[in-house]
C-alpha cells in the first residue's frame, strides 16, 4: 500500500494510491501523521476502500506532492553506513552506528526546490532509504523486534553542507544537515509488505548525469540493527523518520563538483519512487 500527501504546503490532502488510482483518505484521517500510522493504517484503509468510503481525488495528478508523512517529532540519521561511502569519505567503516539528527523542518516534498544556504560552497546530495516508525520503540531486546515498529519506507535525500558539517562543526555533524528543506522525502510511504530492504537499488543524478548507483547490500548496519540500536538511546515515536545512510558517489568523495544554483538533483530508491529538486540560491527576505 502507498500513502501520500498532495496539495499546497501546509494544506496537503492524505491519499492512498492503488494502482493508477488515487483515493482521498480524509474519511479515515486528517493527515498521514503519527496517530494515523500507529492505528492500523493498512487495515483501516483497506476496510474503507472495500466499503466504498474513499472517493477518488479529482485532479490528483496536477497537485504538488508533499512529504508522505506529516512533520515528524524527530529525524534520526545514520552516518557512513555504506562501506564504499565510508572509504570515499576517508574513513574506515564504523564499528557501531554513527547517529546524528536533522530538524523536523528539513522534511519537505520530494520535488520542492532546495535553497543552498547562505555562504555555502559545498552543498551535497545523498540518496537514502528512509524508515518510518509506526509504534513506539524503546529498549528493544533484539533486532528482530524492529519489524513490528516499522510502518513503511520512503525515498529521502539527506542534503548536506560539508563545510558546516565537517569544518565548522565543533565535532558534531548536524550544522551541515539542518538547513530548511534539507530532507526532501517521498513521493510515497510504502508499507513493509511491499518492500524487501536487503537489496534495494539506490541511484542519484545531477543534471541528468549519473552519480550514485548501489544497493542496500553494501549497508554496514541493516534496518533492524539500526532501529534496535537507536531504541537503546531514544524513544522512537510513531511518524518518526530514520535515514539509513548513503552509498558512494557524492561530491564529498572528490570525483564530482558540489551543487550550485540551477543544478537539478534526482534521487531514486527502487520501488519507493523518484524525486527531483532544483537547487536555488539563498536570497535575503524583505
RODO-2510 file (C-alpha; in nm, 4 decimals, decimal comma):
residues 286
     n   res          X          Y          Z
     1     x     0,0000     0,0000     0,0000
     2     x     0,1228     0,3509    -0,0840
     3     x     0,0311     0,6546     0,1235
     4     x     0,0988     1,0089     0,0069
     5     x     0,0070     1,3716     0,0761
     6     x    -0,0910     1,6013    -0,2097
     7     x    -0,1504     1,9738    -0,2318
     8     x    -0,0163     2,3091    -0,1239
     9     x     0,2444     2,3065     0,1510
    10     x     0,0728     2,3112     0,4880
    11     x    -0,2589     2,2016     0,3363
    12     x    -0,1787     1,8577     0,1981
    13     x    -0,4553     1,6027     0,1444
    14     x    -0,3846     1,2483     0,2683
    15     x    -0,4301     0,9873    -0,0026
    16     x    -0,3796     0,6192    -0,0718
    17     x    -0,2597     0,5097    -0,4153
    18     x    -0,3927     0,1819    -0,5541
    19     x    -0,2619     0,1007    -0,8991
    20     x    -0,3257     0,4061    -1,1140
    21     x    -0,5938     0,5465    -0,8851
    22     x    -0,5571     0,7962    -0,6024
    23     x    -0,8164     0,7902    -0,3239
    24     x    -0,8909     1,0666    -0,0764
    25     x    -0,8181     0,9416     0,2776
    26     x    -0,9909     1,2209     0,4685
    27     x    -1,2811     0,9914     0,5613
    28     x    -1,0276     0,7931     0,7651
    29     x    -0,7718     1,0516     0,8817
    30     x    -0,6978     1,4204     0,8580
    31     x    -0,3319     1,3509     0,7813
    32     x    -0,0656     1,0832     0,7423
    33     x     0,0696     1,1572     1,0879
    34     x     0,1880     0,9611     1,3889
    35     x    -0,1611     0,8998     1,5230
    36     x    -0,2803     0,7522     1,1928
    37     x     0,0343     0,5458     1,1414
    38     x     0,0087     0,3972     1,4909
    39     x    -0,3536     0,2857     1,4471
    40     x    -0,3532     0,0046     1,1881
    41     x    -0,3345     0,2331     0,8837
    42     x    -0,3385    -0,0533     0,6339
    43     x    -0,6314    -0,2336     0,7913
    44     x    -0,8382     0,0803     0,8357
    45     x    -0,7650     0,1997     0,4840
    46     x    -0,8405    -0,1377     0,3266
    47     x    -1,1709    -0,1564     0,5137
    48     x    -1,2662     0,1912     0,3931
    49     x    -1,1734     0,1030     0,0341
    50     x    -1,3754    -0,2184     0,0485
    51     x    -1,6727    -0,0251     0,1847
    52     x    -1,6501     0,2306    -0,0966
    53     x    -1,5960     0,5080     0,1578
    54     x    -1,2949     0,6641    -0,0137
    55     x    -1,3673     0,8701    -0,3258
    56     x    -1,1087     0,9181    -0,5968
    57     x    -0,9326     1,2526    -0,5671
    58     x    -1,0117     1,4683    -0,8689
    59     x    -0,7090     1,6275    -1,0311
    60     x    -0,4609     1,4351    -0,8185
    61     x    -0,2017     1,4242    -1,0969
    62     x    -0,1865     1,8041    -1,1111
    63     x    -0,1291     1,8582    -0,7391
    64     x     0,2040     1,9249    -0,5683
    65     x     0,3438     1,6169    -0,3958
    66     x     0,4171     1,6789    -0,0304
    67     x     0,6272     1,4680     0,2020
    68     x     0,4288     1,1450     0,2538
    69     x     0,4397     1,1873     0,6322
    70     x     0,3401     1,4928     0,8298
    71     x     0,6195     1,6655     1,0187
    72     x     0,7804     1,4000     1,2422
    73     x     0,8799     1,4575     1,6014
    74     x     1,2359     1,3523     1,5139
    75     x     1,4580     1,2666     1,2189
    76     x     1,7379     1,0251     1,3099
    77     x     2,0245     0,9697     1,0673
    78     x     2,2961     0,7093     1,0365
    79     x     2,6322     0,8240     0,9027
    80     x     2,8826     0,6323     0,6909
    81     x     2,6614     0,3254     0,6797
    82     x     2,7750     0,2063     0,3365
    83     x     3,1232     0,0582     0,3249
    84     x     3,2220     0,2200    -0,0054
    85     x     3,0918     0,5605     0,1059
    86     x     3,2891     0,5395     0,4303
    87     x     3,6035     0,4775     0,2264
    88     x     3,5359     0,7655    -0,0144
    89     x     3,4901     0,9892     0,2916
    90     x     3,8381     0,8912     0,4093
    91     x     3,7193     0,6773     0,6995
    92     x     3,7181     0,3146     0,7936
    93     x     3,3715     0,1576     0,8228
    94     x     3,2388     0,2332     1,1734
    95     x     3,2227    -0,0361     1,4404
    96     x     2,8845     0,0888     1,5606
    97     x     2,6219     0,3182     1,4085
    98     x     2,7093     0,6872     1,3858
    99     x     2,3990     0,8853     1,4807
   100     x     2,3116     1,2478     1,4120
   101     x     1,9868     1,4424     1,3901
   102     x     1,8068     1,6584     1,1377
   103     x     1,5379     1,9038     1,2414
   104     x     1,1746     1,8260     1,1507
   105     x     1,1500     2,1308     0,9215
   106     x     1,4047     1,9753     0,6879
   107     x     1,1292     1,7361     0,5737
   108     x     0,9707     1,8750     0,2556
   109     x     0,8147     1,7449    -0,0627
   110     x     1,0180     1,5286    -0,2997
   111     x     1,0095     1,7814    -0,5827
   112     x     1,0292     2,1044    -0,3829
   113     x     1,3135     2,3430    -0,4654
   114     x     1,6026     2,3342    -0,2162
   115     x     1,7775     2,6545    -0,1126
   116     x     2,1561     2,6451    -0,0932
   117     x     2,2481     2,8030     0,2435
   118     x     2,3977     3,1487     0,2587
   119     x     2,7755     3,1234     0,2195
   120     x     2,7682     2,7579     0,1144
   121     x     3,0318     2,6276    -0,1240
   122     x     2,9898     2,2572    -0,0516
   123     x     2,6235     2,1596    -0,0729
   124     x     2,5964     1,7871    -0,1467
   125     x     2,3333     1,5220    -0,2256
   126     x     2,2758     1,1833    -0,0577
   127     x     2,0129     0,9330    -0,1715
   128     x     1,8913     0,7269     0,1243
   129     x     1,6419     0,4635     0,2280
   130     x     1,4138     0,6161     0,4902
   131     x     1,2369     0,4125     0,7588
   132     x     0,9126     0,5367     0,9153
   133     x     0,8179     0,4299     1,2673
   134     x     0,4618     0,3154     1,3380
   135     x     0,4848     0,2018     1,7003
   136     x     0,6666     0,3484     1,9990
   137     x     1,0024     0,1759     2,0390
   138     x     1,2250     0,1937     2,3454
   139     x     1,4872    -0,0558     2,4630
   140     x     1,4028    -0,3254     2,2119
   141     x     1,5509    -0,6539     2,3304
   142     x     1,6584    -0,7788     1,9883
   143     x     1,6859    -0,6514     1,6289
   144     x     1,4036    -0,8851     1,5256
   145     x     1,1620    -0,6768     1,7330
   146     x     1,2178    -0,3826     1,4974
   147     x     0,9841    -0,5235     1,2325
   148     x     0,6771    -0,4628     1,4478
   149     x     0,7769    -0,0980     1,4896
   150     x     0,8194    -0,0133     1,1197
   151     x     0,5159     0,1123     0,9281
   152     x     0,6835     0,1864     0,5963
   153     x     0,9710     0,3076     0,3835
   154     x     1,0427     0,6209     0,1796
   155     x     1,2955     0,7687    -0,0596
   156     x     1,4939     1,0503     0,1012
   157     x     1,7667     1,2958     0,0044
   158     x     1,9893     1,3770     0,3021
   159     x     2,1124     1,7103     0,1642
   160     x     2,4340     1,8166     0,3369
   161     x     2,6604     2,1210     0,3567
   162     x     3,0083     1,9764     0,4048
   163     x     3,1884     2,2860     0,5352
   164     x     2,9258     2,3265     0,8049
   165     x     2,9256     1,9517     0,8722
   166     x     3,2983     1,8872     0,8915
   167     x     3,4993     2,2101     0,9143
   168     x     3,2983     2,4353     1,1487
   169     x     3,1141     2,1536     1,3196
   170     x     3,2649     2,1597     1,6669
   171     x     3,2785     1,7813     1,6421
   172     x     2,9123     1,7258     1,5527
   173     x     2,7634     1,6867     1,2053
   174     x     2,4234     1,8482     1,2445
   175     x     2,5268     2,2020     1,1426
   176     x     2,5651     2,0729     0,7901
   177     x     2,2355     1,8841     0,7911
   178     x     1,9679     2,1135     0,9342
   179     x     1,9046     2,3898     0,6809
   180     x     1,5353     2,4258     0,5997
   181     x     1,4318     2,1817     0,3273
   182     x     1,7446     1,9663     0,3544
   183     x     1,5422     1,6420     0,3625
   184     x     1,3170     1,6009     0,0577
   185     x     1,1050     1,2948     0,1337
   186     x     0,8778     1,0755    -0,0757
   187     x     0,6883     1,0637    -0,3078
   188     x     0,5220     0,7765    -0,1216
   189     x     0,5251     0,5888     0,2049
   190     x     0,5288     0,2227     0,1004
   191     x     0,4196    -0,0365     0,3552
   192     x     0,6614    -0,3151     0,4566
   193     x     0,4681    -0,5928     0,2840
   194     x     0,5766    -0,4433    -0,0487
   195     x     0,9441    -0,3784     0,0367
   196     x     1,2444    -0,6096     0,0720
   197     x     1,5181    -0,3925     0,2203
   198     x     1,8009    -0,6411     0,1661
   199     x     1,8880    -0,5454    -0,1916
   200     x     1,7170    -0,2202    -0,2868
   201     x     1,8901    -0,0213    -0,5599
   202     x     1,9677     0,3439    -0,4807
   203     x     2,0600     0,5931    -0,7527
   204     x     2,1161     0,9642    -0,7947
   205     x     2,1759     1,2024    -1,0837
   206     x     2,2892     1,5649    -1,1111
   207     x     2,1741     1,7485    -1,4232
   208     x     2,0912     1,4107    -1,5739
   209     x     2,4398     1,2670    -1,5172
   210     x     2,4695     0,9520    -1,3024
   211     x     2,6230     0,9880    -0,9585
   212     x     2,5320     0,7172    -0,7065
   213     x     2,4384     0,3644    -0,8078
   214     x     2,4486     0,0996    -0,5376
   215     x     2,2165    -0,1124    -0,3282
   216     x     2,1427    -0,1810     0,0349
   217     x     2,3570    -0,4960     0,0387
   218     x     2,6513    -0,2576     0,0973
   219     x     2,4959    -0,1322     0,4221
   220     x     2,7124    -0,1959     0,7279
   221     x     2,4157    -0,1966     0,9670
   222     x     2,0848    -0,3228     0,8340
   223     x     1,7447    -0,1719     0,9068
   224     x     1,6632    -0,3976     1,2011
   225     x     2,0006    -0,3308     1,3625
   226     x     1,9587     0,0441     1,3210
   227     x     1,6123     0,0551     1,4802
   228     x     1,7216    -0,1703     1,7662
   229     x     2,0354     0,0380     1,8266
   230     x     1,8505     0,3702     1,8250
   231     x     1,5926     0,2349     2,0695
   232     x     1,8659     0,1911     2,3306
   233     x     1,9233     0,5681     2,3373
   234     x     1,5977     0,7321     2,2253
   235     x     1,2276     0,6580     2,2355
   236     x     1,1127     0,6332     1,8757
   237     x     0,7630     0,7687     1,8216
   238     x     0,5055     0,6896     1,5513
   239     x     0,5729     0,9062     1,2486
   240     x     0,9444     0,9468     1,3228
   241     x     1,1810     0,9137     1,0289
   242     x     1,5148     0,7324     1,0189
   243     x     1,7619     0,7886     0,7338
   244     x     1,9833     0,4840     0,6969
   245     x     2,2888     0,6211     0,5177
   246     x     2,4039     0,6846     0,1624
   247     x     2,6225     0,4923    -0,0836
   248     x     2,9336     0,6210    -0,2593
   249     x     2,9121     0,8794    -0,5372
   250     x     2,8616     1,2100    -0,3563
   251     x     3,0616     1,5283    -0,4081
   252     x     3,2460     1,4741    -0,0792
   253     x     3,4311     1,1860    -0,2446
   254     x     3,6134     1,4312    -0,4731
   255     x     3,5048     1,2948    -0,8114
   256     x     3,2177     1,5369    -0,8660
   257     x     3,1619     1,9108    -0,8090
   258     x     2,9394     2,0397    -0,5323
   259     x     2,5998     2,1812    -0,6179
   260     x     2,5433     2,5319    -0,7493
   261     x     2,2241     2,7312    -0,8165
   262     x     2,0368     2,5902    -1,1134
   263     x     2,1561     2,2329    -1,0640
   264     x     1,8886     1,9629    -1,0674
   265     x     1,9259     1,6570    -0,8452
   266     x     1,7222     1,3397    -0,8890
   267     x     1,7298     1,0503    -0,6443
   268     x     1,5510     0,7161    -0,6503
   269     x     1,5161     0,4116    -0,4292
   270     x     1,3872     0,1004    -0,6023
   271     x     1,0133     0,0614    -0,5509
   272     x     0,9873     0,3753    -0,3383
   273     x     0,9761     0,6394    -0,6080
   274     x     1,1893     0,9123    -0,7601
   275     x     1,2476     1,2735    -0,6575
   276     x     1,3593     1,5847    -0,8464
   277     x     1,4851     1,9052    -0,6867
   278     x     1,6177     2,2256    -0,8376
   279     x     1,8769     2,3893    -0,6140
   280     x     1,8377     2,7646    -0,5858
   281     x     2,0445     3,0468    -0,4413
   282     x     1,9679     3,1909    -0,0989
   283     x     1,8123     3,5347    -0,1168
   284     x     1,7638     3,7750     0,1711
   285     x     1,3971     3,8143     0,2527
   286     x     1,2459     4,1659     0,2591
***
